[in-house]
Amino acid sequence: MGFVTPMKIALFLLSLVLVVRLAGSSAWVEPEVLEAGEEITIFYDPAGGALAGASRIFVYRAFNDWGAIAGPDQEMELDEETGVFSFSYRVSEAAYGIDFVFRDANDNWDNNGGADWHVAVNAGAGFGELPGPPRLPETASRARVMMQGFYWDVPAGTWYATMAEKAAELRNMGSGQGIDRMWFPPPSKGESGPHSMGYDPYDYFDLGQYSQKGTVRTRFGTQTELKAVLSAYREQGIVCMADIVLNHRSGGAWETNPNTGAAYWTDFSGVASGRATWTYDDFHPSSLELSDEGVFAGFPDVCHVANEGSGDPGYDLVEWGNWLMDTENAGFDGGWRFDYVKGVSPSMIRRFSTGTGNAFGILECWDGMAMIEAYQTVCGGASAFDFPGYYTMRDVFNSATGAGDISSLVDPERVYAARDSEYAVTFVANHDTDEITRNRMLAYAFILTYEGYPCLFWRDYFDRGLADLGGQSGNGIKALVWARGALAGGRPKVEVLQGDDRDLLVYGSRSGIPSAPGYLVAINDGVSQVGEAIVKTGNPYLRGKRLKCYAWFSYAAGQNVQPSDVVCGEDGTVVLKCPARGYAVYGPADLAAPVVEPSGFDSEEGTLSVTVRNTIDSQDYLIEASSDPRSIGSWEEVKAFAGSESDRTEVVLPVEAGQSVLWKVRTVGPGTED
């Protein structure tokens, strides 16, 4: 039994259970040890307290320090003999504590003298990870960066067409690096019709093909236009993720709920698609489940318990997910962004994930570290947005005087990516929250070079000019995405090289491979002074190398200048400089050795076509040939060329039939090694 009130007590025996009694009202829970996902009973004796004599008592409850509040308030059952009220329910699988207070029918409250009641819960042990999501296409960028492809109140009517126009550009931001996943807005027709951003879903199966709610098209376009934009991204090797709303529904007709005698907007029998035609018992309070945690904005709250067949919400929603994946209907192939997961049981999220082919998923758990970890543990391996990291960056970079502590960005107590980078999705802004108002590029420099899965924001990239800042080649998001892909292979494993300074943070790739040697990163939140640090890297692919600064920027007047090359000693020691209010990303000046692959021989012309991979846009290269590479001086210059916008450059070489030749490519130009 969980005793919940640390006040003066008197002992008494009730139903053979020893209970802690308050000097006033009392409350307790059974069983003695509470387990996440299990049924419990809350007992309340109002005698001597604020609600003494009340004939009806309601419990107002939540879990995890009021992190997710249940609704509606549930009436407790009165035991006429003892005067004790009780209410039983199943604790959320994500709970590590429950919270509750009581009220009567006249809205008089008992909140335990202002302390509320809180009881610890043994957290769920998890259910093991689901099988991994489908692999990305072979043509996907290796930078491992995604983008949110919308913002609140995007221009109405033609947004899908706008997105389609940008597909090729987003796949190739520079030298073949770009995004690999696009996050789309909720695709279904909403209650507010042509004005809806999709978070008030009315007809799940109307993607802009039925005339209802005052429009055929959704705010974003028609179903035909949605299929076209999904196809455009698919052709570029970019998978597409849908934003889905499982917690609530909106726009139904008014009807009476016999479970309560009250009426609400829960009759969806008239939707034009004729599917998911739910009514009152498919919403809370339902005969199957009176309430769950996470009511939202007064919308009808979906009851997911029924899952037997068509017409049951739990079943219909999974069917809808599979329907969205079918290219005949839409063609989403990049998984799901689960909206407002605090209102959805983890079992429903697991059911949706497994029922749609173990699709990739991201949880929108807008809360602190403990709540995010609680949900991530029991949701089968889904990723989660790094809200703690977002607010930490806000606090660091928004300071006009540089008073923020930049070392907090690598603190696992404050940044989810520093704690569990495998599942952290990092971001600088989104459609709901856009609070980093100063030094935003420093935040992008961090998420694009640190661990985790960074998510770009459409408005930042296109509307606010952060793609290249309109300036030098190393400025902006494009250069950072290139560095993440070309230098770190998209999955940087970071060692912090200087993490105890309030202004200057330095970290780098722990190791590398020939095609992704790694980088060193410095971010300086100081207002005016160039930052300098002597650090030692353990990355063997950086030691003994000349390092070039490939991505940089500074908000400080006169300091947005490319830092000079530096030399990393054989022992890994290097002196890095970073402009004030800026960042610098260093990698080997010669990068990874380009790879030559023959692609076609023309005997009549005496030419060999080759594809050179790992090239950099506008970088100069030289192809050399040798018939006897063991002989010193046997390599001869054959062809000079410049890298193309793609990371693959096609080159035609002269060659004789029957000739046995070896080829190699080297980078040439200032600051490179011949």
Buried (B, 14 or more C-beta within 10 A) or exposed (E): BBBBBEEEBEEEEBEEEEBBBBEBBBBBBBEEEBBBBBEBBBBBBBBEBBBBEBEEBBBBBBBBBBBBBBBBBBBBEBBEEEEBBBBBBBBBBBBBBBBBBBBBEEEEEBBBEEEBBBBEBBBBEBBEEBEEBBEBBEEBBBBBBBBBBBBEEBEBBBBBBBBBEBBBBBBBBBBBBBBBBBBBBBBBBBBBBBBBBBBBBBBBBBBBBBEBBEBBBBBBBBBEBBBBBBBBBBEBBBBBBBBBBBBBBBBBEEBEBEBBEEEBBBBBEEBBBEBBBBBBBBBBBBEBBBBBBBBBEEBBBBBBBBBEEEBBBBBBBBBBBEBBBEEEBBBBBBBBBBBBBBBBBBBBBBBBBBBBBBBBBBBBBBBBBBBBBBBBBBBBBBBBBBBBBBBBBBBBBBBEEBEBBBBBBBBEEBBBBBBBBEBBBBBBBBBEEBEBEBBBBBBBBBBBBBBBBBBBBBBBBBEEEBBBBEEBBBBBBBBBBBBBBBBBBBBBBBBBBBBEBBBBBBBBBEBBEEBBBBBBBBBBBBBEBBBEBEBEBEBEBBBEBBBBBBBBBBBBEEBBEBBEBBEBEEEBEBEBBBBBBBBBBBBBBBBBBBBBEEEEEEEEEEBBBBBBBBBBBEBBBBBBBBEEEEEEEEBEEBBEBEBBBBBBBEBBBEBEEEEEBEBBBBBBEEEBEE
